[in-house]
Amino acid sequence: MEPMFTSHAAAKGGREGHVKSDDGIIDLNLEMPGSGSSEKGTNPEQLFAAGYAACFDGALNLVAKNQNKEIDSKVNGAVGLLKDQEDNGFKIAVRLDVEVNGVGQEEAEELTTAAHQVCPYSKATRGNIEVSINTKAI
């Protein structure tokens, strides 16, 4: 299957390096959290949290639109770096805190459950990492 589009970014220097997209929109220093460095920078987990939150919010709004529901939503993504007991390495886990305005709590939960089935990030991570979703109707 041919991709609808492909994004490109390059990283150099690992967790204390630099990442840049081919169009220059992303052009960021990377810093290891907790390293004590006085430099400002992002990290792979923060970038993943931003991407997943944006993708999930898009999926949520698509699901709502397809069900003829008007909502206003916000998704806060949290990506944690965890110690992996199996190989003494590291792994990540995701928590999505979803706020949905325009429907009640039960409908908000139904919409987020449906969004989790269609979101490309959710599909990519399913069965690979722990993803928890907390939904709140506001």
Secondary structure as GFF3:
##gff-version 3
##sequence-region A 1 138
A	DSSP	beta_strand	9	12	.	.	.	ID=ss1
A	DSSP	three_ten_helix	14	16	.	.	.	ID=ss2
A	DSSP	beta_strand	18	21	.	.	.	ID=ss3
A	DSSP	beta_strand	27	29	.	.	.	ID=ss4
A	DSSP	alpha_helix	44	66	.	.	.	ID=ss5
A	DSSP	beta_strand	72	84	.	.	.	ID=ss6
A	DSSP	beta_strand	89	101	.	.	.	ID=ss7
A	DSSP	alpha_helix	105	118	.	.	.	ID=ss8
A	DSSP	alpha_helix	120	125	.	.	.	ID=ss9
A	DSSP	beta_strand	130	137	.	.	.	ID=ss10
###
